[in-house]
Amino acid sequence: MKAVILAAGEGNRMRPLTYTRPKVMLPIANKPILEHLLIEAEKAGIKDFIFIVGYHDEQIRRHFGNGHKWGVHISYTTQRKQLGTADALRMVEGLVDGKFLMINGDIIVNYKAIKNLTRRKNITMSLFGVEDTEDLGLVETKRGRVACIYEKVEKPPSNLANAGLYLFTPDIFSAISQTPKSARGEYEITDSLQLLIDQGHPISYQKIDYWLDPSYPWDLISANESFLARIESQNSGEVEENVVIKGAVCIGKGTVVRSGSYIVGPVIIGQDCNIGPNCYIRPSTSIGDGCHIGAAVEVKNSIIMNNSDVPHHNYVGDSIIGEGCNLGAGTKIANLRLDEQEIWVAGRNTRRRKLGAIIGDNVKTGINSSINIGSIIGNNTMIGPGSVASGVIAPNSKIFRKGL
């Protein structure tokens, strides 16, 4: 059985992190979202994949190649204009035979859900019960079948979210050919499914017990916590004397952890990193390849992407730092409101009491600069010495304290 993976979109709600990469390539525990999904699908017995790619597709192709590294075969189809999920699936009609899976590439489910789906005979949706239905597609069921699919309605009649994991038969292509554009100007696979339901075609469902669907940057922090909680210690680098390591800590090849460093897992550190001396890395932190975490630096519950430096007297908490960033000496990121209430970003409640900054690629800060809670900082921004950055900051901005 083949699996068609939808991986063509940008993921606008993940900006600024997706200005330079597709959403499916955002890292959780130092692996792209799409790689976690691929691993689970392979464990379920799927060996043949079609990746539908588009936005920054070169990154996906370069990372996954033909799939040999994971013991699978991957082929690619390019969707140049992102005109919806049904439009994407239409492109592979001649490439699949009989039953096949379709999976949104920006979700993570476990292999059991995928395995169970392959045993179904009819078109089947996967559903996940949620407490917060905001911004989700929801499904109403009756008598063991899907009765109606709702897209982001104010008062949904169900808390069962469409998980983006489907089993399809060739009947879906007939429905796609009849599917009009939605109000968003796209061809939606949920509209195709509703069309089949309205025509009397039975659509089955399965409830799944695990589903990660990170929609906003701060969701990656929660997902990272979840994945790191399951890691086991592994040291492929060099650890000098007088380093304290507690809990599960993974250290990549070529990485040096220098004397006086104190690391409390779960923590994962990539390859060719320079850690310490005398730094404090706290739980649920992922550090990518080629990073420098230096003296008197404290990092907690954060994602630091490849080739970024946090080298001198810095604090980073509950934050995401993109690739190629450099924090000047004394740069601090606040992560807790003084009244300790939940943090709002751009008018949206993150439902997090602790949230630092979401920082895009190639951001540089000067000495003793400060970044306020819940700040979104666009790519290539410069924050000058002693300056305070706060709120949503556009890419290529320059923030300098008056008089400097």
Secondary structure, DSSP 8 states (H G I E B T S, - for coil): -EEEEEE----GGGTTTTSSS-GGG-EETTEEHHHHHHHHHHHTT--EEEEEE-TTHHHHHHHHTTSGGGTSEEEEEE-SS---HHHHHHTTGGG--SSEEEEETT-B--HHHHHHHHT--S-EEEEEE-S--TT-EEEEEETTEEEEEEES-SS-S--EEEEEEEEE-THHHHHHHT----TTSS--HHHHHHHHHHTT---EEEE-S--B---SHHHHHHHHHHHHTT---EE-SEE-TT-EEES-EEE-TT-EE-TT-EEESSEEE-SS-EE-SS-EE-SSEEE-TT-EEEET-EEES-EE-TT-EEEES-EEES-EE-TT-B--TT-EE--B-TT----EETTEE---SB--EEE-TT-EE-TT-EE-TTEEE-TT-EE-TT-EE-SEE-TT-EE--TT-
